[in-house]
Amino acid sequence: MFTAAAIVLAAAGCSRKPAAKVAAPVPVLVAKAAVTNVPVLINPPPVGHVTPISTVTIRPQIGGTISKISFREGQEVKRGDLLFTLDPRPSEAALAQAKADLQRDTAQLENSKIQFDREQKLLDQKLVSQDEYDTSKAGLDALAGTVAADHAAVQTAKLNLEYAEIRSPIDGRTGGLQFHEGNVVKSPDDVLLTINQIHPIYVQFAVPERFFPEIRTQMRRHALAVTARYENMQGPPPQGALTFVNNTVDATTGTIQLKATFPNEDGTLWPGQFVNVTLTLSELTNAVVVPTQAVQTGQTGQFIYVVKPDQTVEERPVTTGIEYGTETVVEKGLKAGETVVTDGQLRLAPGVKVEDKSASADGSANSAVRATGEKPAA
């Protein structure tokens, strides 16, 4: 009897199973889907080339010796500012000579008129021949032409004297000097200076022709905003507007040339610079966005792990739209305010319980930014 009881107890002991272990939650980073306005951009952003609105090459209109330079290289100048002064003495002498010729020929013309009036009276009295009368009239007409030519010579001499002062034809920034005081320059061969107008300034860039219909449509509705950026830029990127679309598509590259105008009041953009151009076509209003790393791709398409109230995850198929910065627009499958997994998806499956690592004290500072769903900087 003792033996039977021992066997029963032994069997009961052997029939006990160890308790099942509860799986630990998978640590993940999360973020909330947010609603914001998202600009529709041309992607990838084209590379643009900064060019001045206008470039003027300064050449002398008369030859002479440079007697004075009234600006510094690289200086901003205004329209009408004095740049160079040529020795005015030759022009002054030519003007004085032209005035003297005019005075002499004007006196001869007056005398010729008196003589012609006498010939007219004598012809009426039949005291001179018609030939003598015609000769007198021809002399009068010749002197009238000479006086007219003298007037033109005086105007030319005055203009040449004005050309002795070379002034800026535009507002802009001066380049390097090619000649200095004391140099003799020739007209119109010698280039004295180049001036670039940089306020405002152009940025030229090309986009694939497939964007042309949308660009044309949006330009009819509103001005298209353009932003330019370059490496090591300090401060906010300059903002401009699309102002020119070329009238043909480049058949070689399949692109169309565009120009944007920037006020460039602070001189952030410089002629010859290469910049990254952001052209905004339109804006999606009240779009649902999530961090791009939350979007996963599976055999059936794109999906997102959504954290449910019980801290388990659901694999949610979604339809995504454009990307902007570090965010992606979700067109279907997700609502604003839902919590999505942004890191740690490799260990997840539907129904797995998760733990938000962003709630831990050691990672809160880093994960808080990633979990806000805040609109990224452009």
C-alpha positions, 0 to 999 in steps of 0.5 A: 500500500505504501508503494502504491501511494508513492507511485501515485505521488510520483506520477502526480509530480511528473505531470506538472508543467512549467508556467509559460513565459510572457514575451517581453515588449519589443522596444521601438520608437514611435511618432504620431501622424500629423496634419499639415500643409505640404508643398508640392515640389519638383523632385529631385531639385534641379541645380541652378546657375546664378546670373546677373539681370544685366551686364554692361561692358564699359568702353570709351566713346572717344579716345584719350588719356584717363585723368581720373577714376572715381570709384573703387573696384567691386564698388556698388554704383548707381545709374549716372555715377561718374566712373572715369574722366578722360582728359577733356582738353582735346574735346574742348579745343574741338568744340571751340573750333566748331563754334568758330567755324559756325560763327564765320559761316553764319556771317558769310551766309548773312552777307550772301543773303544781302547779295542775293536780295540785290540780285533779286531786285536787279533781275526784276529790273532786267539789269542782271541775267538769269544766269547771274541770278542763279549763281547767286542763289546757288551760293546762298544755298551752299552757305546755308548747307555749310552753316547747317553742317557747322551746327551739327559739328558743334553738337558733335563736339559737345557730345564728345566733350560729354563723353570725356566723363564716363558714367554708369548706365545701370545700378550694379557692382563694378568688376576689376579695372582694366586700365588705370589713371594715365593710360591712353585708351582707344574708342571703341576697342578698349574695355575699361570695366564690366558692371553686373546688376545683381539687385535683383538677380536671376537663377537659371535652371532646367527641369524635365519636360514632363513637368512643363504642363503642370508648371504652365497650369500653375503659373496661370493661377499664381506666382510659383515660389522658388528657393535657392540654397548652397553649401555653407549658407548662413541664414534663411535661404533666399526666396524668389519667383518663377518669371521666365519659361523658355519657348522651346524644349531642348531636344538633346536633354529633354529639359526646358530652361526656366528663370527665377527672379530674386530680390537679392537685396542682401547680396546672398546670391552671386553671379556665377554661383551654382545653387540647389533650386526648390520650385514649389508647384502647389500645396497640399492642404490638411495632408496626413504625414508621418516620418518617412522611416515609418513606411515599410514595403512588403510583398503586398505593397507599403504598410505601416505598423500602427500602435493600438491602445493596448500597446500591440501593433497592427500592420496597416496597408497604406497609400503614400504620396509625395515626400517632403524633407523627412516626412511622407504624405499618407493618402489612404489608410491612416488618420491624424493622431494615430501612433506609428512605429518609426524604428524597430520594425524588424522585430515586429509582427501583427499583435506583438506588444511594444514599448515606446523607447522614447518614454525612457529617460535616457532617450527622451531628448532624442526621440521627442523630436522624432515622435512629434510629427512636426513639419520638417524644415525645407 
